[in-house]
Amino acid sequence: MSIVKTIYRNMLFLSSAEVISKVLQFVLFVYAARLLDKASFGKFSFALSLSFIAIIAADWGINQLLIREIARSKKYASKYFINAFAIKLAFALIAYFAITIFLNAIGYPKDTRYVVYAIWIFTMVSTFTDLFYSVFRAFERMFYDALIKILRMVVLTGIGLYVLYKTRDVFMFSVIFIIVEIAMLSVAFLIARKKFIKISLDFDFSFMKGILKAAFPLGLAFVFSSVYFYIDSVMLSIMRGDEEVAVYSVAYNLALAVLFIPAVYTNAIYPVMSRYFTTSKDNLIFLYKRSFKYLYIIGLPISAGLYVLADRIIVFLYGKPYLASAIALQIVAWFLFIKFLNYLMAYTLSSVDEQHSRMIGQGLTAVFNVALNLMLIPKFGYVGASIATFFTEILLFLFYYWYVSRALVAYNFLPMLVKPAIAVSAMLAFLLYFELRLSLFALIFASTMIYFAVIFLLKTFDREDYGIINKILKKAD
């Protein structure tokens, strides 16, 4: 099967899983926001943010390292897996004690601590499920990854909705996450053992040291990234209380839901990019440039549309009690298309063994983000957190672009920006004129059609783009 066909097949599996799971997760979280009071939903959002920071510290970049290393040499898959499992278990226990100390030091009430502990156990189990995902992706068999993700969210949504409806209890809702994730870990274990690796207790401390050394820059990069992604909710909880966390989380979760698009795409091409780094630099550069173009074309109209329709989207999904989230969504919306490109450049740096550069870029932006939040949240609350998110993403883009230009290619992307910008201007003109005259769904559908119609009229796609599409549609030789 051709590389293009393989990427397409894996993107199809991953995108199907991400769309289904994200839609179900979104429904579940919207339902939770409507049924729980703002303070309870704020506690749940805080627990997720704090746990995600801790669990990424526990992962230490090992998941992504395994994808890269196993993709290059599959015969060591079993050894990488079992030793990585041992490392993650040790780090997970350390992270648990760190969370416990933090919660007690700040003086959080007992009900908040219990919710955090429940969500922490869920995220700890999920990091081991993710370890199996790394094996599936390294073997470029994303079907199994997709299968488990869909199964997880179908079961979690069904049980979660029932528990919310019956109890309106945030702690019971959190416990459901643990039960479902343990079941998914068991399914992943059975698939991996049968299809890909022989799991044996072949612990090798020297090998573990090698994994830690190689993963160290990736690990720090992910820690910095998680701080940037989730620290705002934690800081809002400390400085402004649970209700502001709820208002901000509504807007931020909407933005994060859209990020499945670059996540799916970059996960699909990452093993290929890692392989190209050792076999064909020209192919790697071609894939990087085309990916940059496609992600920009897709991300720009999403940012513009969310900006214009923010208030209608918030009221439709969450109701008027969360209308204050609209201003946060308008600000956060513009970080999205930049984030699309940053996803690509982050994975590009990892694929060319420039994880140190990725680590430095994310570390500096994490510090910048915390500093901005410290200045803006006390005065502006969730609006300040939104502003900090936007400017941090711009800074991260500048760092990443410089590092990729130095390590791989200095891509002059400025000419490529013009035609999509013209197309999104036409889309914005339509939205602003018809915003109060059409239903929300009619506006979204019509504006999307207008954007892509202008994209094609301006001949934004060239022969090479159509050649890629033809390779995808044709049967593999």
Residue, then its C-alpha position, 0 to 999 in steps of 0.5 A: m500500500s502506498i504511503v499516501k494510501t496508508i496515511y489516508r486509511n489511518m486518518l480515516f480510522l482516527s478521524s472517525a473515532e475522534v469525531i464520534s468520541k468527541v461528539l459523545q464527550f461534548v454531549l456528555f459535558v454539555y449535559a453535565a454543565r446543564l444538570l450540575d450547578k456552576a460550582s459543581f461543574g467548576k469542580f469537575s473542570f478543575a479536577l480534569s485540568l489538574s489531573f491532566i497536568a499531573i498525568i502528562a508529567a507521569d507520562w514524560g513523553i514516553n508514549q510519543l517516544l514509543i511510536r517513533e522508536i517502534a515505527r523505526s524498529k518493530k522487533y523491540a516493541s515488546k521490550y519498549f512496552i514493558n519497560a515503559f510501563a514500569i517507568k510510567l507506573a513509578f511516575a504515576l505514583i509520584a504524581y499522585f502524592a504531588i496532587t495530594i500535597f497540593l490539594n491539602a496545602i491550598g486547603y481545598p474542601k473535602d468534596t473538591r478533593y474527592v472529585v480530584y482523586a476520582i478523576w486522577i485515578f481515571t487519568m492514571v488508568s488512561t495513561f496506560t491505555d494510551l501506552f497500548y495506543s502507541v503500539f497500535r500507532a507505531f505499527e500503523r494499525m490505527f483501527y484498534d486505537a479507533l475501536i477502543k476510543i469509540l467503545r469508551m465514549v459510547v459506554l461512558t456517555g450512556i452510563g454518565l448520562y444516566v448517573l447525571y440524570k438520576t443523581r446530579d452528583v459530581f462525585m458519582f459522575s467522576v467515579i463512572f470515568i474510572i470504571v469505564e477506563i479500567a474496562m478499556l485498558s483490559v480490551a487494549f491489553l487483550i488486543a495488543r497481546k494477541k496482535f502485536i507484542k508478547i508481554s513478558l516481565d523482561f525488565d531492564f534497568s539499563f534499557m529504562k535509563g535509555i528510554l528516560k534519557a531519550a524521552f526526557p526532552l519530550g517529557l519536559a515538552f509535554v509537561f510544559s505543554s500541559v501547564y500551558f493547556y490546563i494551568d489557567s483553570v487551576m489558577l482560576s480556581i485558586m484566584r476566582g473560584d469554581e464558578e469562573v472555572a465553569v464559565y471559562s471551561v465552557a468556552y475552552n472546551l468548545a475550542l479544544a473539541v475542534l483540535f481533534i482535527p490537527a490531532v488526527y492528522t498529525n498522529a496519522i503522519y507522525p510515523v511516516m515523518s519519522r521514517y522519512f527522516t531516515t530515508s528521504k528528507d525531500n519527502l519529509i519536506f514535501l509532507y511538511k509543506r503540504s500539511f502546513k497548507y492544509l491545516y491552515i486552510i481548514g483552521l482559519p474558517i473555524s476560528a472566524g466562524l466561532y468568533v462571529l457566532a460565539d454567543r449563539i453557539i453558547v446559548f444553543l448548547y449551554g443556555k443563557p446562564y452561560l452567555a458570559s462564556a461568549i466573550a471568552l470563546q471569541i478570544v480563544a477562537w483565534f488561537l485555534f488556527i494557530k494551534f493547528l499549525n503548532y500541532l504540525m510543527a511540534y510533531t515535525l520537531s519530534s520526527v527529526d529528533e529535535q525534541h530538545s528544541r520542542m522542549i525549550g519552546q514549550g518551556l518558555t511559552a509555559v512560563f510566559n503563560v503563567a506570568l500572563n495569567l498571574m497578571l490578568i486573572p486577578k483583574f479580568g478573571y476568565v477573560g484574562a485567562s482567554i487573552a493569555t491563551f491567545f498570546t501564548e499560542i502566537l509566541l509558541f508559533l514563533f518559537y516552533y517556526w524558528y526551530v523547524s526552519r533551522a532543523l528542516v526547512a525555512y518554509n516561506f508560507l506568506p504567499m500561501l496565506v493570501k487566498p484562504a484569507i480572501a475566502v474567509s473574508a467572503m465568509l465573514a461578510f456573509l455571516l455578518y450580513f445574515e447573522l440575525r436572519l438565518s438559523l445557526f445551522a443554516l449559517i454554518f452550512a452556507s458559510t462553509m460552502i461559500y468559503f470552500a467555493v471561493i477557495f476553489l475559484l481562486k485555484t488554491f489547490d495546485r496539481e500536486d494537491y490534486g495528485i495527492i487526492n487522486k492517490i488517495l482515491k485510487k486503489a493501491d497498486 
